[in-house]
């Protein structure tokens, strides 16, 4: 999992906080119902999530989504507001079939 969370934290720094001149990144984990949830959230510049539809420009996100699905049937969701920040949620079922 650290290889999935690390690039998200790196993205938060380089694309969210660096252009703003600083800010905060929070990494959290919790259990919710039948899922394990990991969050990477920043208070950076935010972005238009509609631009994520072009996978050619967002290879890292595409790779993480693919690995999550293939390895643990997990999902990745991104919420962002321009000028407010970005939150990435990784959901993994507690019970993973071998």
Long-range contacts (C-beta under 8 A, 24 or more apart in sequence): 1-38, 1-90, 1-92, 4-64, 4-67, 4-68, 4-90, 5-38, 5-40, 5-90, 7-60, 7-64, 8-40, 8-64, 8-88, 8-90, 9-40, 11-60, 12-40, 12-41, 12-42, 12-44, 12-86, 12-88, 13-42, 15-44, 15-45, 15-47, 16-42, 16-43, 16-44, 16-45, 16-46, 16-85, 16-86, 17-42, 17-43, 17-44, 19-44, 19-45, 20-44, 20-45, 23-85, 31-94, 34-93, 34-94, 34-95, 35-91, 35-92, 35-93, 35-94, 36-91, 36-92, 36-93, 36-94, 37-89, 37-90, 37-91, 37-92, 38-89, 38-90, 38-92, 39-87, 39-88, 39-89, 39-90, 40-87, 40-88, 41-85, 41-86, 41-87, 41-88, 42-85, 42-86, 43-84, 43-85, 44-85, 44-86, 45-82, 45-83, 45-85, 46-80, 46-81, 46-82, 46-83, 46-84, 46-85, 46-86, 47-80, 47-82, 47-86, 48-80, 48-82, 49-78, 49-79, 49-80, 52-78, 64-90, 68-92, 72-96, 73-97
